[in-house]
Amino acid sequence: MPFRILDRVLRLALYTNALMIYLVSHAIRTVIIATLACALLRQVGYFGGVLLLIRLLCLQRRRWKS
């Protein structure tokens, strides 16, 4: 999946989550905190995925060399 599409889908999920939290709680502070927490989890997940791909690539190269 191209990065642009992935980024748009993840942003849409983040905005939808913020809207739902606002509709339930009617508190801007709660929306901001929850949105920042979700954005942080998104970044951690993306970074972890990149590290996993790098690790798998290194393991694959080791198998090719031996």
C-alpha positions in Angstrom: 0.0 0.0 0.0 1.5 3.4 -0.9 2.4 5.7 1.9 -0.1 8.4 0.9 -3.0 6.1 1.0 -1.9 4.6 4.3 -1.4 8.1 5.8 -4.9 9.2 4.6 -6.6 6.1 6.1 -4.8 6.5 9.4 -5.7 10.2 9.6 -9.3 9.4 8.8 -9.3 6.9 11.7 -7.8 9.5 14.0 -10.3 12.2 13.0 -13.2 9.8 13.3 -12.0 8.8 16.8 -11.7 12.4 17.8 -15.2 13.1 16.6 -16.7 10.1 18.4 -15.0 11.1 21.6 -16.4 14.6 21.3 -19.9 13.4 20.6 -19.8 11.1 23.7 -18.0 13.4 26.2 -18.6 17.0 24.9 -15.2 17.9 26.4 -12.5 19.4 24.2 -9.8 18.5 26.8 -10.7 14.8 26.6 -10.7 15.0 22.8 -7.2 16.6 22.7 -5.7 14.1 25.2 -7.3 11.1 23.5 -6.3 12.3 20.0 -2.7 12.9 21.1 -2.6 9.4 22.7 -3.9 7.8 19.5 -1.4 9.8 17.4 1.4 8.7 19.6 0.3 5.0 19.4 0.1 5.4 15.6 3.7 6.7 15.4 5.0 3.9 17.7 3.2 1.3 15.6 4.6 2.7 12.4 8.1 2.9 13.8 7.8 -0.6 15.1 6.7 -1.8 11.7 9.6 -0.2 10.0 12.0 -1.7 12.5 10.4 -5.1 11.9 10.8 -4.8 8.1 14.5 -3.8 8.5 15.1 -6.8 10.7 13.4 -9.2 8.3 15.4 -7.8 5.4 18.6 -8.3 7.3 17.7 -11.9 8.2 16.8 -12.5 4.5 20.1 -11.2 3.3 22.0 -13.5 5.8 20.2 -16.5 4.3 21.1 -15.5 0.8 24.8 -15.1 1.7 25.1 -18.5 3.4 
